[in-house]
Amino acid sequence: MAKDLAVPDEEVILGEEINHVRLITLNRPRQLNVISSKVVKLLAEYLEKWEKDDNAKLGTGRAFSAGGDLKMFYDGKQIKDCCLEVVYRMYWLCYHIHTYKKTQVALVNGISMGGGASLMVPMKFSVVTEKTVFATPEAGIGFHVDCGFSYMLSHLPGRLGEYLALTGARLNGKELVAAGLATHFVPSEKLSELEKHLVNLNTGDESAVKTVIEEFSINVQEAEASKEGNAWIAAVLKGLKRSSPTGLKINLRSIREGRKQTLAECLKKEFRLTINILRTAISGDVYEGIRALTIDKDNAPKWDPATLGEVETEKLESVFQPFKEDLELSIPEKEESRWDGKYEKSAYAL
């Protein structure tokens, strides 16, 4: 498995139990709370424990995150399937976040990008502020929108999901609410007080939780969240030209397929895409993209192939093909066994 950059004894996640409330805090702010293998493992353990705990009624999380640990992926590029375990665990966890049986509230007062946004968008209540910044910038490094976002983005109004996936465009807190990617906008200075009220509420009753949040939230008008004029178009086109042609084609197809797929089908598809991309089955662009962005920081990736027209249809088709059944991501089909399918029981771990 890929080396985890977290310090062994570092508390990357803080879990608190306060009466009937369970509170999770991502605890690596200096690293922008990147999602490492240790973070994924601990999140899964907490969520399973608390869903099965009759005394746990409400889950609240301080959940700003810049997404996956890109250096971890880059450092493992020479070792086949070095990052397969963390990918498997994360996508399996994403299914359980989406389908969690107890009321969850995400409090996001900062960056929420890529896989990091999977800790915000699926929650019953997702509270954002003027400091919240959302994006799915994966195409810009030769990757694809994952962690369930081929499902979430594909169900946004019109072609908004395709736009966000292809351009990596950033949305602020009010724009997130207007787009339906967050439920409430609360000024950052009121967030701590809201959290205290939720803890004191001490219940997971959705109506009661919603009432408390709305006491602090500000109504967002679509006009406030709209972009004015046409000045933004040039920046979008420039961004598209900078992105990986392979990444753009994979993302467009994945989002369009997502409109007709279930959440489980999207996650299984995303697992195949990620493993194939990390295996350079279609291109080595993901490693070149990470190099240019975070290693050498020259922001001058050399994509291969360099143009959309050079992306081979057969290779594109191949990365979407199903794996053998025992090598697919295992999503539990029955409610009574919903926490089955862990990595430890997969063919990859045997």
SULQUISUL-V121513 format. One record per residue. N is the residue number from 1. RES is the residue in three letters. OMEGA is omega as a letter, one per 40 degrees, with the letter a starting at -180 (* if undefined). D_FIRST is the distance of its C-alpha to the first C-alpha in whole Angstrom. Layout:
# SULQUISUL-V121513
((N:RES:OMEGA:D_FIRST) (N:RES:OMEGA:D_FIRST))
This chain:
# SULQUISUL-V121513
((1:MET:a:0) (2:ALA:i:4) (3:LYS:i:6) (4:ASP:a:9) (5:LEU:i:12) (6:ALA:i:14) (7:VAL:a:16) (8:PRO:a:15) (9:ASP:a:19) (10:GLU:i:19) (11:GLU:a:20) (12:VAL:i:18) (13:ILE:i:20) (14:LEU:i:24) (15:GLY:a:25) (16:GLU:i:29) (17:GLU:a:31) (18:ILE:a:35) (19:ASN:a:37) (20:HIS:a:36) (21:VAL:i:34) (22:ARG:a:30) (23:LEU:i:29) (24:ILE:i:25) (25:THR:i:25) (26:LEU:a:22) (27:ASN:i:23) (28:ARG:a:21) (29:PRO:a:24) (30:ARG:i:24) (31:GLN:a:21) (32:LEU:i:22) (33:ASN:i:20) (34:VAL:a:17) (35:ILE:i:15) (36:SER:i:12) (37:SER:i:9) (38:LYS:i:11) (39:VAL:a:14) (40:VAL:a:13) (41:LYS:a:13) (42:LEU:i:16) (43:LEU:a:18) (44:ALA:a:18) (45:GLU:i:19) (46:TYR:a:22) (47:LEU:i:23) (48:GLU:a:23) (49:LYS:a:25) (50:TRP:i:27) (51:GLU:a:28) (52:LYS:a:29) (53:ASP:a:31) (54:ASP:i:35) (55:ASN:i:35) (56:ALA:a:33) (57:LYS:a:35) (58:LEU:i:33) (59:GLY:i:30) (60:THR:a:30) (61:GLY:i:28) (62:ARG:a:28) (63:ALA:i:25) (64:PHE:a:25) (65:SER:i:22) (66:ALA:i:22) (67:GLY:a:19) (68:GLY:i:15) (69:ASP:a:14) (70:LEU:a:14) (71:LYS:i:14) (72:MET:i:10) (73:PHE:a:10) (74:TYR:a:13) (75:ASP:a:11) (76:GLY:a:8) (77:LYS:a:11) (78:GLN:a:12) (79:ILE:a:9) (80:LYS:i:10) (81:ASP:i:8) (82:CYS:a:5) (83:CYS:a:6) (84:LEU:a:7) (85:GLU:a:6) (86:VAL:i:8) (87:VAL:i:10) (88:TYR:a:11) (89:ARG:a:12) (90:MET:a:14) (91:TYR:i:16) (92:TRP:i:17) (93:LEU:a:18) (94:CYS:i:20) (95:TYR:a:22) (96:HIS:i:23) (97:ILE:i:24) (98:HIS:a:26) (99:THR:a:27) (100:TYR:a:28) (101:LYS:a:31) (102:LYS:a:32) (103:THR:i:33) (104:GLN:i:31) (105:VAL:i:32) (106:ALA:i:30) (107:LEU:a:31) (108:VAL:a:30) (109:ASN:a:32) (110:GLY:a:30) (111:ILE:i:27) (112:SER:a:26) (113:MET:i:24) (114:GLY:i:22) (115:GLY:i:19) (116:GLY:a:21) (117:ALA:i:24) (118:SER:i:22) (119:LEU:a:23) (120:MET:a:27) (121:VAL:a:28) (122:PRO:a:28) (123:MET:i:29) (124:LYS:i:33) (125:PHE:i:34) (126:SER:a:32) (127:VAL:a:34) (128:VAL:a:34) (129:THR:i:36) (130:GLU:i:38) (131:LYS:a:35) (132:THR:i:32) (133:VAL:a:31) (134:PHE:i:29) (135:ALA:i:28) (136:THR:a:25) (137:PRO:a:25) (138:GLU:a:22) (139:ALA:a:25) (140:GLY:i:25) (141:ILE:i:22) (142:GLY:a:22) (143:PHE:a:20) (144:HIS:i:21) (145:VAL:a:22) (146:ASP:a:20) (147:CYS:i:19) (148:GLY:a:23) (149:PHE:i:25) (150:SER:i:26) (151:TYR:a:28) (152:MET:a:29) (153:LEU:a:30) (154:SER:a:32) (155:HIS:i:34) (156:LEU:a:35) (157:PRO:i:39) (158:GLY:i:40) (159:ARG:a:37) (160:LEU:a:36) (161:GLY:i:32) (162:GLU:i:33) (163:TYR:a:34) (164:LEU:a:31) (165:ALA:a:28) (166:LEU:a:30) (167:THR:a:31) (168:GLY:a:29) (169:ALA:a:32) (170:ARG:i:32) (171:LEU:i:34) (172:ASN:a:35) (173:GLY:a:36) (174:LYS:i:39) (175:GLU:i:38) (176:LEU:i:35) (177:VAL:a:38) (178:ALA:a:40) (179:ALA:a:37) (180:GLY:i:36) (181:LEU:i:33) (182:ALA:a:34) (183:THR:a:37) (184:HIS:i:38) (185:PHE:i:39) (186:VAL:i:40) (187:PRO:a:41) (188:SER:a:38) (189:GLU:i:41) (190:LYS:a:41) (191:LEU:a:38) (192:SER:i:38) (193:GLU:i:41) (194:LEU:i:40) (195:GLU:i:37) (196:LYS:a:39) (197:HIS:i:41) (198:LEU:i:38) (199:VAL:a:38) (200:ASN:i:41) (201:LEU:i:42) (202:ASN:i:40) (203:THR:i:39) (204:GLY:i:37) (205:ASP:a:40) (206:GLU:a:40) (207:SER:a:43) (208:ALA:i:43) (209:VAL:i:40) (210:LYS:a:41) (211:THR:i:45) (212:VAL:a:43) (213:ILE:a:41) (214:GLU:i:44) (215:GLU:a:46) (216:PHE:a:44) (217:SER:i:43) (218:ILE:i:45) (219:ASN:a:46) (220:VAL:i:44) (221:GLN:a:47) (222:GLU:a:45) (223:ALA:a:47) (224:GLU:a:46) (225:ALA:a:42) (226:SER:i:44) (227:LYS:a:44) (228:GLU:i:47) (229:GLY:a:48) (230:ASN:a:47) (231:ALA:a:45) (232:TRP:a:42) (233:ILE:a:42) (234:ALA:i:42) (235:ALA:i:39) (236:VAL:i:37) (237:LEU:i:38) (238:LYS:i:37) (239:GLY:i:33) (240:LEU:a:33) (241:LYS:i:34) (242:ARG:a:31) (243:SER:i:29) (244:SER:i:27) (245:PRO:i:29) (246:THR:i:26) (247:GLY:i:25) (248:LEU:a:28) (249:LYS:i:29) (250:ILE:a:26) (251:ASN:a:26) (252:LEU:i:30) (253:ARG:a:30) (254:SER:i:27) (255:ILE:a:29) (256:ARG:i:32) (257:GLU:a:31) (258:GLY:i:29) (259:ARG:a:33) (260:LYS:a:33) (261:GLN:i:30) (262:THR:i:29) (263:LEU:a:26) (264:ALA:i:25) (265:GLU:i:25) (266:CYS:a:24) (267:LEU:i:21) (268:LYS:i:20) (269:LYS:a:22) (270:GLU:i:19) (271:PHE:i:16) (272:ARG:a:18) (273:LEU:a:19) (274:THR:a:15) (275:ILE:i:13) (276:ASN:i:17) (277:ILE:i:17) (278:LEU:i:13) (279:ARG:a:14) (280:THR:a:18) (281:ALA:i:20) (282:ILE:a:22) (283:SER:i:22) (284:GLY:a:20) (285:ASP:a:21) (286:VAL:i:18) (287:TYR:i:17) (288:GLU:i:21) (289:GLY:i:22) (290:ILE:i:19) (291:ARG:a:20) (292:ALA:a:24) (293:LEU:a:23) (294:THR:a:21) (295:ILE:i:21) (296:ASP:i:24) (297:LYS:i:26) (298:ASP:a:28) (299:ASN:a:28) (300:ALA:a:29) (301:PRO:i:27) (302:LYS:a:28) (303:TRP:i:27) (304:ASP:e:27) (305:PRO:a:29) (306:ALA:a:31) (307:THR:i:33) (308:LEU:a:33) (309:GLY:a:36) (310:GLU:i:33) (311:VAL:a:30) (312:GLU:a:31) (313:THR:a:32) (314:GLU:i:30) (315:LYS:i:27) (316:LEU:i:27) (317:GLU:a:28) (318:SER:a:25) (319:VAL:i:22) (320:PHE:a:24) (321:GLN:i:24) (322:PRO:i:23) (323:PHE:i:20) (324:LYS:a:22) (325:GLU:a:22) (326:ASP:i:20) (327:LEU:i:17) (328:GLU:i:18) (329:LEU:a:17) (330:SER:i:19) (331:ILE:a:22) (332:PRO:a:24) (333:GLU:a:27) (334:LYS:a:30) (335:GLU:a:30) (336:GLU:i:30) (337:SER:a:27) (338:ARG:i:25) (339:TRP:i:22) (340:ASP:i:21) (341:GLY:a:19) (342:LYS:a:16) (343:TYR:a:12) (344:GLU:a:13) (345:LYS:a:16) (346:SER:i:15) (347:ALA:a:15) (348:TYR:a:11) (349:ALA:a:11) (350:LEU:*:14))
